Amino acid sequence: MNKNLLIITLFVALSLQLKAQQAPASFDVLVKGGHVIDPKNGIDAIMDIAIKAGKIFKVGKNLPASEAKQVVDATGLKVVPGIIDMHAHVFAGTQPDHYLSDGLSALMPDGYTFRVGVTTVVDCGGAGWRNFATFKKNVIDISQTRVLSFLNIVGEGMRGGNYEQDIADMNPKFAASAAKQYKDYVVGFKLAHFNGADWTPTTRAVEAGNLAELPVIIDFGGSQPNLSIQELFFKHLRPGDIYTHTYAALNGAREEIVDANNTLKPFVLEAQKRGIIFDVGYGGASFNYTQAIPALKAGLFPNTISTDLHTGSMNSSMKDQLSVMSKFMNLGMPLFEVIRASTWKPAQVINRTNLGHLTEGAEADIAILNIRKGNFGFYDKTGYKVNGTEKFECELTIKGGKVVYDLNGLANPIYVK
């Protein structure tokens, strides 16, 4: 090779190298080598997930790490859609007499969501039609977490006490009008804490649902004598409506799903087949193993797993979304179904089917979970304890294509410049 040809060859090689270095990456983030569980698409396998412009770009095997700006090594971990907590209380405020409606018992979401893989949270009735604008301004608009809402049928929202007993403030037309005005955020209507032996509040919540074409979620109980849950399921609620606090025993405050002989009442499974959605809504006092164990043995797995997050529940037996999911996994609910009930199913229930799955083109919300092995104790509000050997822990959360929580610095680089 003569001197001139050598110079030309070196120049071409250098040019190609510089061009390769300057070429933009094909992906923003590549989640590599994790066990992907995506119930919507039936995926339960080792796969890679590429993210670009905030969307799922490609799901496949052996995607090249060299084409990504940021790589997350998910080897040995579970990679699932961003978790949806469908029953939480995040209308936090400073009003001392407002309970979960601009009050001191609700929580600002961002500190309690991403660290447990939750990317979407639904406030469950904190705001009513009178104060939804305040909730939007003070919480929804400033949160990184995607915040949606079940609008309370009570105009004042979940202020507690006499406010939630005021049938005159349960206005279906005003509630439906507010839901339509804020249709990007309102996913349904909530009835809670009504103590009277009266079907009127249920009827008005369902009327709002019919007017706005949205589901209702019912926190039922308090009446003496108890209103019939069988009548609720078959005469008042519609397929797609939600019964929350499914596994609660409330000391006679409402009819329970398990009878005195520890047997699941057969009409409950019939109601689930009819299309009634059974939600966990764990809460501070709304989950009992004495209800859950026989119900699961009889086949009543929850359609949706949720926390009923507030200051009381998170510091008692509930803890957080992953703790509730761990309880059901240790009770024998298959892993795939636990993930479904925490991702794709709630997305369907709240009619946000752009969420809860890893389809190419979908929102790039992802939770990367470790299933820790060991000896763990899971207890309920009564102190009833179940020992388990597995427990979920969140390693990393991606919301809208960006890493928003990284427990152990899995992302490389950790921060993208």
FENKAGI-V546180 format. One record per pair of residues at least 24 apart in sequence whose ideal C-beta (glycine too) atoms are under 10 Angstrom apart, sorted by the first residue. I is the first residue (numbers start at 1). GAP is how many residues later the second one is. Records with the same first field share a line. If there is no record, write none. Layout:
I->GAP + GAP
//
This chain:
20->46
23->44
24->43 + 45
25->27 + 41 + 42 + 43 + 44 + 45
26->24 + 26 + 31 + 32 + 37 + 38 + 40 + 41 + 42 + 43
27->24 + 25 + 26 + 30 + 31 + 36 + 37 + 38 + 40 + 41 + 42 + 43 + 44 + 374
28->24 + 25 + 26 + 27 + 29 + 40 + 41 + 42 + 336 + 373 + 374 + 388
29->25 + 28 + 39 + 40 + 41 + 42 + 43 + 335 + 337 + 369 + 372 + 373 + 374 + 382 + 387
30->27 + 28 + 33 + 34 + 35 + 36 + 37 + 38 + 39 + 40 + 41 + 42 + 43 + 44 + 382
31->25 + 28 + 32 + 37 + 39 + 40 + 41 + 42 + 43 + 46 + 48 + 327 + 333 + 335 + 337 + 365 + 367 + 372 + 379 + 380
32->30 + 31 + 32 + 33 + 36 + 39 + 40 + 41 + 42 + 43 + 47 + 380
33->28 + 29 + 30 + 32 + 38 + 39 + 40 + 41 + 42 + 43 + 44 + 46
34->38 + 39 + 40 + 41 + 42 + 43 + 44 + 45 + 46 + 332 + 334 + 335 + 361 + 362
35->39 + 40 + 41 + 42 + 43 + 44 + 45 + 300 + 333 + 334 + 336
36->38 + 42 + 43 + 44 + 45 + 322 + 330
37->41 + 42 + 43 + 44 + 298 + 299 + 301 + 302 + 303 + 306 + 321 + 332
38->41 + 42 + 43 + 298 + 301 + 302 + 305 + 306 + 318 + 319 + 320 + 321 + 324 + 328
39->41 + 42 + 297 + 298 + 299 + 300 + 301 + 302 + 303 + 304 + 305 + 306 + 317 + 318 + 319
40->41 + 300 + 303 + 304 + 305 + 307 + 308 + 313 + 316 + 317 + 318 + 319 + 322
41->40 + 303 + 316 + 317 + 318 + 319 + 321
42->294
43->36 + 37 + 293 + 314 + 315 + 316
44->291 + 292 + 295
46->28 + 29 + 33
47->27 + 32 + 311
48->24 + 26 + 31
49->25 + 30 + 309 + 311 + 315 + 317 + 319 + 349
50->310 + 314
51->313 + 315 + 347 + 349 + 350 + 351 + 352
52->312 + 349
53->311 + 347 + 348
54->309 + 310 + 311 + 344 + 345 + 346 + 347 + 348
55->304 + 305 + 306 + 307 + 308 + 309 + 345 + 346
56->25 + 301 + 302 + 303 + 304 + 305 + 306 + 307 + 308 + 309 + 310 + 345
57->303 + 304 + 307 + 344
58->302
59->299 + 300 + 301 + 303
60->300
65->347
68->344
69->344 + 347 + 348
70->328 + 332 + 333 + 341 + 342 + 343 + 344 + 345 + 346
71->339 + 340 + 341 + 342
72->294 + 296 + 323 + 324 + 326 + 331 + 334 + 338 + 339 + 340
73->295 + 323 + 337 + 338 + 339
74->292 + 294 + 295 + 296 + 321 + 322 + 336
75->335
76->294 + 295 + 319
77->290 + 291 + 292 + 293 + 294 + 316 + 317 + 318 + 319 + 333
78->39 + 257 + 261 + 289 + 290 + 291 + 292 + 293 + 314 + 317
79->279 + 287 + 288 + 289 + 290 + 316 + 317 + 319
80->37 + 255 + 258 + 259 + 260 + 262 + 263 + 264 + 276 + 277 + 278 + 285 + 286 + 287 + 288 + 289 + 312
81->36 + 38 + 39 + 258 + 259 + 261 + 262 + 263 + 266 + 274 + 275 + 276 + 277 + 278 + 281 + 282 + 283 + 284 + 285 + 286
82->31 + 32 + 35 + 36 + 37 + 38 + 63 + 64 + 260 + 261 + 265 + 273 + 274 + 275 + 276 + 280 + 281 + 282 + 283 + 284 + 285 + 315 + 316 + 317 + 318 + 322
83->30 + 33 + 34 + 35 + 36 + 37 + 38 + 222 + 223 + 238 + 239 + 242 + 256 + 259 + 260 + 263 + 273 + 282 + 283 + 284 + 286 + 309 + 311 + 314
84->34 + 35 + 36 + 37 + 38 + 62 + 64 + 220 + 221 + 222 + 237 + 257 + 258 + 259 + 260 + 261 + 262 + 263 + 265 + 266 + 268 + 271 + 272 + 281
85->24 + 27 + 28 + 31 + 32 + 33 + 34 + 35 + 36 + 37 + 38 + 39 + 60 + 219 + 220 + 221 + 222 + 223 + 224 + 235 + 236 + 239 + 257 + 261
86->34 + 35 + 36 + 38 + 62 + 64 + 101 + 102 + 131 + 156 + 158 + 191 + 193 + 194 + 195 + 217 + 218 + 219 + 220 + 221 + 255 + 256 + 259 + 260 + 261 + 263 + 264
87->34 + 35 + 36 + 37 + 38 + 63 + 103 + 130 + 132 + 155 + 157 + 158 + 192 + 193 + 194 + 195 + 196 + 199 + 217 + 218 + 219 + 220 + 221 + 222 + 259
88->24 + 25 + 30 + 33 + 34 + 35 + 36 + 38 + 57 + 59 + 193 + 218 + 219 + 220 + 221 + 222 + 225 + 226 + 233
89->32 + 34 + 35 + 36 + 37 + 69 + 194 + 218 + 219 + 220 + 221 + 222 + 223 + 224
90->31 + 32 + 33 + 34 + 36 + 37 + 45 + 49 + 50 + 53 + 55 + 57 + 59 + 219 + 220
91->32 + 33 + 34 + 35 + 36 + 40 + 41 + 43 + 44 + 45 + 47 + 48 + 49 + 56 + 58 + 61 + 66 + 67
92->31 + 34 + 43 + 46 + 47 + 218 + 219
93->33 + 38 + 41 + 42 + 45 + 46
94->44
95->64
97->62 + 63 + 64 + 66
98->28 + 33 + 58 + 59 + 60 + 61 + 62 + 65
99->27 + 58 + 59 + 60 + 61 + 62 + 64 + 65 + 94 + 211
100->24 + 25 + 26 + 27 + 52 + 57 + 58 + 59 + 60 + 92 + 93 + 210 + 211
101->24 + 25 + 26 + 27 + 29 + 30 + 33 + 34 + 51 + 53 + 55 + 56 + 57 + 58 + 59 + 62 + 63
102->24 + 25 + 29 + 32 + 33 + 36 + 37 + 54 + 55 + 56 + 57
103->54 + 55 + 56 + 57 + 207 + 208
104->206 + 207
105->53 + 55 + 179 + 205 + 206 + 207 + 208
106->29 + 33 + 52 + 203 + 204 + 205
107->32 + 202 + 203 + 204 + 206 + 207
108->30 + 31 + 34 + 35 + 37 + 39
109->30 + 31 + 34 + 35 + 36 + 37 + 38 + 200
110->29 + 32 + 33 + 34 + 35 + 37 + 294 + 295
111->34
112->33 + 195 + 197 + 202 + 208 + 209
113->30 + 31 + 32 + 33 + 34 + 196 + 207 + 208 + 284 + 286 + 291 + 292
114->30 + 31 + 253 + 280 + 282 + 283 + 284 + 285 + 289 + 290 + 291 + 292
115->205 + 206 + 207 + 278 + 279 + 282 + 289 + 290 + 292
116->191 + 193 + 203 + 204 + 205 + 206 + 207 + 208 + 209 + 251 + 253 + 276 + 277 + 278 + 281 + 289
117->203 + 204 + 205 + 208 + 225 + 226 + 248 + 249 + 250 + 251 + 252 + 275 + 276 + 277 + 278 + 279 + 280 + 281 + 288
118->27 + 28 + 189 + 191 + 202 + 203 + 204 + 224 + 247 + 249 + 276 + 279 + 281 + 287
119->25 + 26 + 27 + 224 + 236 + 237 + 244 + 245 + 246 + 247 + 248 + 278 + 279 + 280 + 281 + 285 + 286
120->25 + 26 + 27 + 28 + 223 + 226 + 227 + 230 + 232 + 235 + 236 + 243 + 245 + 279
121->24 + 25 + 26 + 27 + 28 + 185 + 186 + 188 + 200
122->24 + 25 + 26 + 27 + 28 + 63 + 64 + 65 + 66 + 68 + 95 + 184 + 224 + 227 + 228 + 230
123->24 + 25 + 26 + 27 + 28 + 29 + 34 + 35 + 62 + 64 + 67 + 186
124->24 + 25 + 26 + 27 + 28 + 34 + 64 + 66 + 68 + 93 + 95 + 118 + 120 + 155 + 157 + 182 + 183 + 184 + 185 + 186
125->24 + 25 + 26 + 27 + 28 + 29 + 32 + 33 + 39 + 63 + 64 + 65 + 66 + 67 + 68 + 80 + 92 + 94 + 119
126->24 + 25 + 26 + 31 + 32 + 33 + 64 + 66 + 184
127->24 + 25 + 27 + 28 + 29 + 30 + 31 + 51 + 55 + 58 + 59 + 63
128->24 + 25 + 26 + 27 + 28 + 29 + 30 + 31 + 35 + 36 + 41 + 42 + 43 + 46 + 47 + 50 + 61 + 62
129->24 + 25 + 26 + 27 + 28 + 40 + 42 + 43 + 44 + 45 + 46 + 47 + 48 + 49 + 50 + 52 + 53 + 57 + 60 + 79
130->24 + 25 + 26 + 27 + 39 + 41 + 44 + 45 + 48
131->24 + 25 + 26 + 28 + 47
132->25 + 43 + 46 + 47 + 49 + 50 + 53 + 54
133->45 + 48 + 49
135->47 + 50
136->46 + 48 + 49 + 50
140->42 + 44 + 45
141->44
144->255 + 256 + 258 + 260
145->254 + 259
146->39 + 206 + 209 + 217 + 219 + 253 + 254
147->38
148->34 + 36 + 37 + 38 + 39 + 40 + 202 + 204 + 207
149->29 + 30 + 33 + 36 + 37 + 38 + 39 + 40 + 41 + 201
150->29 + 36 + 37 + 38 + 39 + 40 + 41 + 42 + 55 + 64 + 65 + 66 + 67 + 92 + 94 + 200
151->24 + 25 + 27 + 28 + 31 + 34 + 35 + 36 + 37 + 38 + 39 + 54 + 57 + 61 + 63 + 65
152->37 + 38 + 39 + 40 + 41 + 53
153->36 + 37 + 38 + 39 + 41 + 48 + 49 + 51 + 52 + 53 + 54 + 55 + 56 + 63
154->36 + 37 + 38 + 39 + 40 + 47 + 50 + 51
157->33 + 35
158->32 + 34 + 35 + 61 + 152
159->34
160->33
161->32
163->30
164->27 + 28 + 29 + 30 + 31 + 37 + 55 + 58
165->28 + 29 + 30 + 31 + 33 + 36 + 57
166->28 + 35
167->27 + 29 + 31 + 33 + 34 + 37
170->24 + 30 + 31 + 32 + 33 + 34 + 35 + 37 + 38
171->33 + 36 + 37
172->31 + 32 + 33 + 34 + 35 + 36 + 37 + 38 + 39 + 40
173->31 + 34 + 35 + 38
174->34
175->29 + 30 + 32 + 33 + 34 + 36 + 37 + 39
176->31 + 32 + 33 + 34 + 35 + 36 + 37 + 38
177->31 + 34 + 35
178->30 + 34
179->29 + 30 + 32 + 33 + 34 + 35
180->31 + 32 + 33 + 34
183->29 + 31
186->26 + 28 + 164
187->27 + 28 + 30 + 159 + 162 + 163 + 164 + 165
188->24 + 26 + 27 + 28 + 29 + 52 + 53 + 54 + 161 + 162 + 163
189->25 + 26 + 27 + 28 + 29 + 52
190->26 + 27 + 28 + 29 + 52 + 54
191->25 + 26 + 27 + 28 + 29
192->25 + 26 + 27 + 28 + 29 + 30 + 52 + 53 + 89
193->26 + 27 + 28 + 29
194->24 + 25 + 26 + 27 + 28 + 29 + 33
195->26 + 27 + 28 + 29 + 58
196->26 + 27 + 28 + 31
197->25 + 26 + 27 + 28 + 29 + 30
198->25 + 29
199->24 + 28 + 29 + 32 + 33 + 36 + 37
202->25 + 29 + 30 + 33 + 34 + 35 + 39
203->33
205->31 + 32 + 36
206->30 + 31 + 32 + 35
209->28 + 29 + 31 + 32
210->28
213->138
214->26 + 27 + 136 + 137
215->24 + 25 + 26 + 27 + 62 + 134 + 135 + 136
216->24 + 25 + 26 + 27
217->24 + 25 + 26 + 27 + 60 + 62 + 64 + 87 + 89 + 132 + 133
218->24 + 25 + 26 + 27 + 58 + 61
219->24 + 25 + 26 + 29 + 35 + 60 + 62 + 64 + 67 + 89
220->24 + 25 + 28 + 30 + 33 + 34 + 35
221->24 + 27 + 29 + 31 + 32 + 33 + 34 + 35 + 65
222->28 + 31 + 32
223->30 + 31 + 32
224->28 + 29 + 30
225->27 + 30
226->24 + 26 + 27 + 28 + 29 + 30
227->27 + 28
228->27 + 39
229->25 + 26 + 27 + 28 + 36 + 38 + 39 + 42 + 47
230->25 + 35 + 37 + 38 + 40 + 41
231->24
232->39 + 44
233->34 + 35 + 37 + 38 + 39 + 41 + 42 + 43 + 45
234->33 + 36 + 37 + 40 + 42
237->34 + 37 + 38 + 39 + 40
238->36 + 37 + 38
239->32 + 34 + 35 + 36 + 37 + 38
240->35 + 36 + 37 + 108 + 109 + 111
241->34 + 35 + 36 + 108
242->34 + 35 + 36 + 37 + 39 + 61 + 62 + 64 + 104 + 107 + 108
243->25 + 28 + 29 + 33 + 34 + 35 + 36 + 38 + 60
244->33 + 34 + 35 + 36 + 37 + 38 + 39 + 42 + 58 + 60 + 62 + 64
245->33 + 34 + 35 + 36 + 37 + 38 + 40 + 41 + 42 + 46 + 61 + 63
246->26 + 30 + 31 + 32 + 33 + 34 + 35 + 36 + 40 + 41 + 45 + 46 + 49 + 54 + 56 + 57 + 58
247->31 + 32 + 33 + 34 + 35 + 39 + 40 + 41 + 42 + 43 + 44 + 45 + 46 + 47 + 48 + 49 + 53 + 55 + 80 + 81 + 133
248->32 + 33 + 34 + 35 + 37 + 38 + 39 + 40 + 43 + 44 + 60 + 132 + 133
249->36 + 37 + 38 + 39 + 40 + 41 + 42 + 43 + 131 + 132 + 133
250->35 + 36 + 38
251->34
253->32
256->32 + 34 + 35 + 39
257->34 + 35 + 37 + 38 + 41 + 43
258->30 + 32 + 33 + 34 + 35 + 36 + 37 + 40 + 42
259->35
261->33
262->28 + 29 + 31 + 32 + 33 + 35 + 36
263->31 + 32 + 34 + 35
264->27 + 30 + 31 + 32 + 33 + 34 + 35 + 36
265->30 + 33 + 35
266->32
268->27 + 30 + 31 + 32
269->26 + 29 + 30 + 31
271->29
272->27 + 28 + 29 + 30 + 31
275->28
276->27
277->25 + 26 + 27 + 68 + 69 + 71 + 72
278->24 + 25 + 26 + 63
279->24 + 25 + 26 + 27 + 29 + 62 + 66 + 67 + 70
280->24 + 25 + 26 + 27 + 28 + 38 + 44 + 45 + 47 + 48 + 61 + 62
281->24 + 25 + 26 + 27 + 32 + 37 + 43
282->24 + 25 + 26 + 27 + 31 + 34 + 35 + 36 + 37 + 38 + 39 + 41 + 42 + 45 + 98 + 99
283->24 + 25 + 26 + 27 + 29 + 30 + 33 + 34 + 35 + 98
284->24 + 26 + 27 + 28 + 29 + 30 + 31 + 32 + 33 + 34 + 97
285->27 + 28 + 31 + 32 + 33 + 95 + 96 + 97
286->27 + 32 + 94 + 95
287->26 + 30 + 31 + 37 + 40 + 93 + 94 + 95
288->92 + 93 + 94 + 96
289->38 + 42 + 89 + 90 + 91 + 92 + 93 + 95 + 96 + 97
290->90 + 92 + 94
291->89
292->35 + 36 + 39 + 88 + 92 + 94
293->38 + 39 + 91 + 93
295->36
296->32 + 35 + 36 + 37
297->34 + 35
301->27 + 30 + 31 + 32 + 33 + 36 + 37 + 39 + 40
302->26 + 31 + 35 + 36 + 39 + 40 + 43
303->37 + 38 + 42 + 43 + 45 + 46
304->36 + 37 + 38 + 39 + 41 + 42 + 43 + 44 + 45 + 46
305->24 + 28 + 32 + 33 + 34 + 35 + 36 + 37 + 38 + 40 + 41
306->35 + 36 + 40
313->68
316->63 + 64 + 65
317->61 + 62 + 63 + 64 + 65 + 66 + 67 + 68
318->62 + 63
319->59
320->72 + 74
321->46 + 71 + 73
322->45 + 47 + 69 + 70 + 71 + 72
323->53 + 55 + 68 + 69
324->54 + 68
325->44 + 66 + 67
326->45 + 46 + 50 + 52 + 62 + 64 + 65 + 66 + 67
327->49 + 51 + 52 + 53 + 59 + 61 + 64
328->50
329->42 + 49 + 59 + 60 + 61 + 62 + 63
330->46 + 48 + 56 + 57 + 58 + 59 + 60 + 61
331->47 + 55 + 57
335->36 + 55 + 57
338->54
339->28 + 30 + 53
342->25 + 50
343->24
363->36 + 37 + 38
364->34 + 35 + 36 + 37 + 38
365->32 + 33 + 34 + 35 + 36 + 39
366->30 + 31 + 32 + 33 + 35 + 37
367->25 + 27 + 28 + 29 + 30 + 31 + 32 + 38
368->26 + 27 + 28 + 29 + 30 + 35 + 37 + 38 + 39 + 42
369->24 + 25 + 26 + 27 + 28
370->24 + 25 + 26 + 37 + 38
//
